[in-house]
């Protein structure tokens, strides 16, 4: 957790104000029992009303100043803790955005959401508590002990019995709490995961009558979370009553033995009252520390989880001296490319080599799991190749900056991804400076103009979260329009026509041939009808290239392609 505190550096000025104000406030609070003792021992005993009024006035002034300083400490503590939380969330978000998909997959979406929200909130609360209690309590504790001993060293021996009991209790609770709080955060991850799956897969769950099954899964995770939470709260439930018992016995002992010493004439009544107040300050300081020590283990568990993400560096590195394209714009070449997912026994793609040229359409086809999508995801460097190289415009993509590389690409993913906002916002997502005419032309090419114009507001119609108010085909066409509006050198269509009917598919492909012009087009598809007119078709089988050629050539001499065509003809999808 200490490693995260370096993010407090921008708030050094505020922290100094907090420390100075807190120290001054504590000194004033510690001075109040001394004034009280003076009123009792001098003002009341000697019946000196002037002394009582004067000293009482100083008590009022000290109390008001201490209150004002407490307000200042609270205000700046809130600014520091909330600002720290904001900065840490920003850093974590930016860091996650920079990770490759390989590192992203290691944690999962649900866990990363928990770490960015719940875990950072735990750290933020500890920072708030640190300046509000954790710094204040030790100063108050030490100051109280010093002043109590100065009042009566013999009576201070009572603390030798009470303080070790409280210290041991706090230590035992911390030792037990750390693994429990770590487990509690993991249970939170599990709850978030199940909730996210249930909400995103709601239609499938209802369609297959699995509502009861999902309820049982969530209930089990919820009960696990509850059980851990009960264990933690049991410890807290034990801590505070025990601390109150120790504190009350300490007060009884002070009054008992203090009364004896007053009776013997060794100690004055005012001193005993002051001593009792210092004892209360000492014990309250310990209670504040115990509350802090209860929260620290949970924050420590959260800090560990946050550091796990921050300390994980992307395997995809920016080149020290980026190179720009040297050859024809849009030239893409795979040279003996092999890639394997982390932990996989078999390579997803192996020894793949081909060239995709500007003005041509390259189609990739193959059975499910043959590596088509993987091949496309290697081009924008979502993953880095294990062996071989990929060149764009004659430059190895590892020697090109990621920003420049991705500026050359228009990527349409297998699952259409839209964002909350208007249709225009989503089309301009790839380039915010797209003029209205270019935007409308992209919609027309993507065969989306008709349904967009039919919507209320037209191009400015609202798109709900993840495009929930659009059909699958509409989302795909808007995703295609987003890539077209960018006018890149290379178009990457990852099975982007699967939700379209054959008529719309054919019209879209015809419009694409005119729109893409001299750009390089790579299409991953399942339908033979989608790839039949491609300049070259790459047939993949278990991650390897099983054939490259035009439709007629492959139909004559490639067994795997023949099987694909035959299977689709059988299903009535004749090529």
N, C-alpha and C positions, 0 to 999 in steps of 0.2 A: 504493500500500500504506500510505503514511503516513496517509491519510484514515481507514483502518480502526483505527489505533492509538488513536483517541479512545475506543474501547471499553475501553481499559486504565485509564481514569480511576477506576473503582471499586476498583482494586487498587493505588492510589497508596501506601498504607501498606505493603503487602507489597513493592512495588518499592523503597521506601526501605530496608527491611530487607535486601533482596537486595544493593543497591548498597553499603551500609555494610559488610555482612558480606563481600562480595566484595573491596572495597578493603582491608579489614583482612587478609583471607587472602592477597591478593597481596603486600602489604607484608611479611608474615611469610615468604612463599616467597622474596621477593627478598632478605631478610635472611640466609637460610640459607647462600648461597655466601660471604658475608662472614664468618660464623662458621667455615665450613670453612677459609677462607684463614687465619683467626686460629689455628686448631688447627695447621695445617701450618707457618706461618711463625714462630709463637711456641712452641706446645706441643711440636711434634716437633723443630724445629731446636734449641731450648734445652733439650729433654728435661724439660719442665715438666709432670709428670703432673697436678698440681692444676689447671693451666690447661686441660689437655685434658678432664679430667672436668667442670669447671665449664662450659666452653664447650659440650662435648657434651651436658650436661644442658639447657642453654638450647636447643640444637638439637632435642632431644626434645620439650621444652615447645612450641617454635614449631611443630614438625611436628604435634603433637596438636591445638593450637589451630587451625592451618590446616586440618586434616582436619575438625574439628568445624564450622568456618565453611563449609567446602565442602558438608557435609551440610545445613546450614541453607539455603545458597543453592540447592541442588538441590531441597529440599523446597518452598520458597516459589516457585521457578521453575516447578515442576510445577503448583502450585496456580494460579498466575497464567495459565499457558499453557492449561491445561485449562478453567479458568473463562472465559477469553477466548474459546476455541472454542465453549463452550456458549452464551455470550451472543450471539456472532455468528450461530450457527445459529438461535437463537431469533429474533433480529432479522430474519434473512433469511426464515425461515419465515413470521413474522407479516406481513412486507412482501409476500411472494408471495400470502398469503391475501387481502390487501387489493387486489391488482391486479384489474382487470377481465379478462374472458376474452380481450379483444383483446390486452392486453399479455402475458397468459399464453401465448397461441398463438404469440407472437413467438419465444419461447425453446424451448418444447416440454417435455414431461415429463422426458425422459431427461436433457436438459441441466440442468434445474433440480435434479434429483436429484444430478447430479455436482457442481454448484456448492455445494449444501448439505452434501455429505459430503466428497468428495475434495478439492475446492478449499479448503474451510475447514480441512481437516486439514493441507494444505500451509502455510497461514498460521499455524496453531497450532504446527506444528513449528518454523517460523522464529522465533516468539515465544519458544519454549522455548530455541532455540539462541541467540537474541539475548542473553538474560540469562546463558546458560551459557557462551557463547563470544565472541559479537560485542562485548560490552562488556569482557569479561575480556581478550581478546587485545590490543586497542590499549593498555590500561593496562600489561599485562605487557610489551608491545613497547617502549613509551616508557621505562618504568622500567628494563628490561634495558639499553637503549641508554645511558641516563644513567649507570647504575652501571658498565657496561662501559667507557665513555669515562673515567669517574673512576678506573678501575683502570689503564688504559693507553691514552691517546689515540692514540698511534701505531699500536698493534695494531688499534685500532678501524677503521682505514682499510680493513681487509679487508671490512667490511660494505658499503663503497661499490661493491664488485664484485658481491657476492651479492644484496643487497636489490633493486637495480633489475631484475635478471634475474627474480626471483620476482614483483615487482610487474607487470612487462610480461606475464608468463605469465598471471597472474590476470586482468588487463585483457582480454587476447585471448580467454580462455575465456568471460568474462562477455559479451563482445560477440557471440560465436557462440551462446552458450547461450540467451539470451532468446527469440529466435524459435523455437528448437527446443522449448523448454519450453511455449511457447504452442501450438505444433502438437501436442505430446504431450497436452495437456489436451483439444484438439479431437478427437484420436483416441480419447481416453477417452469423450467424449460419444458418438461414433459406435459404440463397442463397447457402451455402455449401451443405446443406442437399439435396436441389432440384437438384443441379448439380451432386452430387454423385449418387442420385437415377437415374437420366437421363442417366448417363454414364454406370453405372453397369447394368441397365435394358434396354439398347439400343435395343437389339434384340426383347424383348417383346413389347416395344413401337412401333417399326416399324411393327412387325407382326400384331398388333391390330390397326394399323393406328391411333395411339394416339399422333403422332408427334405434331400436331397443339394444342392439349390439353396441352401437356407438355410445349410447347412454351408459351401458355397463363399463365400457372402456374408460369413459370420462369419470364416472363415479369412482372407479378403482384408483385412478390417478389423483382424484380429488381427496379421497380418503387417505391415501399415502401422504399427501401434502398436509392434511389435517393432523395425522398421527405425529409427524415430525414437529408441526407447530405446537401440538399439545405438550410434547416433551420439553420444548424450549420454554413455553409459558409456565410449565410446572417449576422449572428452575427459578424463573423470575418470581413465581408465587411463593417459593420457599425463601428466597433471598430477602425480600423486603420485610416480612414479619420478623425474621431472625434479627435483621439489622435494627428494627424498631425495638425489639426486646432488649438487645444489647444497649441501645441508646438510652432506653428508659431505666435500665438497671444502673447505668453509668450516672444518670441524673440523680437517682435515689442515693447512690453511694456518695456523690458530691455533696448533696444536701445533708446526708447523715454525718459524714466525717467533717464536712465544713461547719455544721452546727456545733459539733464537739469542739472544733478549734476556735470558733467564735466564743463559745461558753468558757473556754480556757483563757480567752483574751489574747490568743496568738494571732487571730485573724479578725479583721473588721467585717461587718455585715455587707458593706458596699463592695469590698473585695470579693466576698463569696458570690454576690450577685453577678459581678463582672466575670468571675471565674466560671460560673454556670453558663453565662452567655458565650464565653469562649469555647466551653465544652460543646455547646450546641453547634457552634460554627465548625468545630473540628469534626463532629460526627456527621453534620450535614454535608461537609466536604467529602467525607468518605462515601456517603450515599450517592452524591453526584458522580464520584469516581466509579462506583459500582454500576450505575446506569451506563456510564461511558464504556466500561469494560464489557457490559452485556452487548452493546451495539458494535463494539470493535470486531469481535469474531465474525459477525455477519458481514461487516464491511470488508474484513480481510478476505473472506471467501469471495466476495464480489470483486475485490481488487485483483485477486488471483485470476479470476475468469476474464476480466478486462485485459490484464497484462498478457494472457494467453493469445488474445487476438492482436494486440498492439505489437507484441514481440515476434509475431509470425510475419515474415516478409515474403512478398510475392516472388515466385520463381521466375517470373517474366521481368527482366531487367531492361531498363532503357540503355541504349548504347551511349558510350562516353562521347563519341563523335558521330552523330547521326548522318547517314548518307541519304541523298535524294535520288529519285529515279534517273537512270542513265539511258534506258532503252525506250522503245515505243510505249506511250501511255496506255495502260490497260493490259499489258502483257503479264500473264500469270503462268508460273512454271513450278510444278512439283518435281523434286529430284530425289528419288529413292526415300520417300518419307515414311517413317515408322513412328507410331505413337501408341502408348499404353497408359490407361488410366491407373491412378494410384491403387495399389493392392490387387490389380487384375492379373490373372495368370497368363492371359493371352493378349496380344496386341490388338487394339481396336482397328487400326489400319497398319498395313505392313508392306514396305517396299513399293509405295505408290509413286508412279512417275507419269506425268502428262503435261501438255502445254495448252493453255487457253489463250486464244489470240483476240485482239480487238476486232469488232465487227462480226464476231462469230458467237454462236450459242453452243455451249458445252453442257450436255445433260449427264447427270449421274443417276443410275438406276441400279436396283438390287433388292434383295429380299430384306425383311426386317432384321436389324442387327448386323447388317453387312458393313456399317461404318460410314454411311452416306453423310449423316449430320455431323459426325466427328470430323470428317474431311473438311466440311465447310467451316466448322468452328476453329479450325487451325489457321485459316486465312487471316482473320482479324486478330490473331494471337490471343484468343480466349484461353488456349492452352499452347504450350510450346512443344515442338516435335522432339521426339526422343533421338531420332537419327535422321539424317538427310537434311534437306533445306527446302524452303518455299521462297520463290523470288517474285517480286512485283516490280515491274518496270526495270528488270535487270538487277535488282538489289535484293539481297537476302533480307527478309522482313525483320530479322533479329538486328540488322544494322540500320534499320529505319526507325524513326521515332513513332511511337504508337499513335500519336495524334495525326501525324502525316499519313501513316498507313490507313487508319480508319477514315480519314477524310477522302480517300480514294474509293471507299467501298459504300455500296448501298445494300444493307443487309435486311432481309425479311425472314424472321425466325419461323420455325415450324409452328410454334404456338404464338398467334398474334398477340402482341402486347400493346395495349392502348392505355392512356393515362387520363385521369380526371381533368376535364376542361372542355374546350370546344373542339369540333372537328378540325377547324383551322389550326388550332394550337397543336394538335396531334400531327398534322401534315407538316407543319413548320418545325417539328421537334428536331429534325436532323439539320435544319438550317433556318434560323430565325429571321433571315433577311429575304425570304422567298417572296417575290411580288405576287399580287392576287391573280394575275393572268397565268403565271407558271403553276400556281397552286391548282387552279381550275383545270388546266391542261393535264396535270398529273391525275386528278380525279377522273377526268374523261378517259384517259388511257387505261386506268385501273378498273374501268366499268363501274365506277362508284358514283358518277355524277347524277344519275337518275334517282337513286334512293336518297342521296344527300339533299337534292333540291326538293324532294317530297317531304322532308322533315321541317318542322316548324323552326324557323330561324336559318334554314339552309346550311350553309357552310359554318355558321356560328351556332349551330345546334349543340346542346350539351352532350358530352360523353360521360357516362357514369364511371365509377371506379372499375378498372379492368375491362371497360367496354361492356358492362353488364346489360345495357339497354340496346345492344346490337346483336345480330345473329352472327354465327361463325363465319359465314361467307362475307358479310359486311365488314367484319373486323379484318379479315384477310385482305380485302380489297383496299381498305384504308391503310393497312400496313404496307401494301405494295405501292400505293400512292405516295406514302411518306418517303420511300426509297427513290421513286421516280422523280419527285420534286427536288431532290438533292442533286440530281444529274451527276452521278459519280462516274469514275472510269470503269469500275467493275461492279456488276450487279450479282448479288448472291441470293437466290430464291431457294429456301429450304422447305421443300414440299409445301409451297405457299398457295397451291391451287387445289388442295385436297377437299376444301369445303365448298368449291364452286361446282355448279352443274356443268355438263359437257358443253352446252351452248355458250355459257358465259366464259368458260375456260378457253374455247376456241377463239372467241372474239377478243379476249384479253391477250392471248398469245399473238394474234395477228396485229393488234395495236402495239404490242411490245416490240415487234420486229421493226416497226416504223419509228418508234420513239427512242429506242436504245441506240440506233444509228451505229456509230463506230465504237461503242462501248463493248466491253467483254461481259457476256452473260453466262452465268453458271446456274443451272437449274437442277435441284434434287427433286425427284418425283417418283411416285409409285405407278402412275398411269403411263402406259406406252403411248397413248394418244397425246400426252403432254410433251413427250420427248421425240416424237416421230420425225419432226422437221428440223431437229438440231443438226448443226454442222458436224458434231462428233458426239457419240454416246459412249460413256464409260460405264462398263458393267462391273459392279463390285460383288464379290462373293467371299464372305468371312474375312473382310478387311483387305482382300487382295484384288488387284485388277484382273478380271477374268476376260476382258476384251475391250477394245477401243475401235470405233468405226461408226459409219452411218447406219441408219435403220436397216436398209436392204442388205448391207454387207453382214451385219450381225445376224440378221434373220436367216441368212444362208449358212453361216459357218460357226455360230456361237451357241452351244447347247444351252447355257444358262439363260441367255436372252430368249432363245426359242421357248423355253419353259415358261418364262414370264409372259410372253405374248400368248402362248397357248392357254395359260391359266386365265388370262383376262378375256380371251375370246370365249372361253367356256362360260364365263360369268356374264357374257353379253356386252363386254366392253371391247369390241373388236378394234384393233389398231387400223 
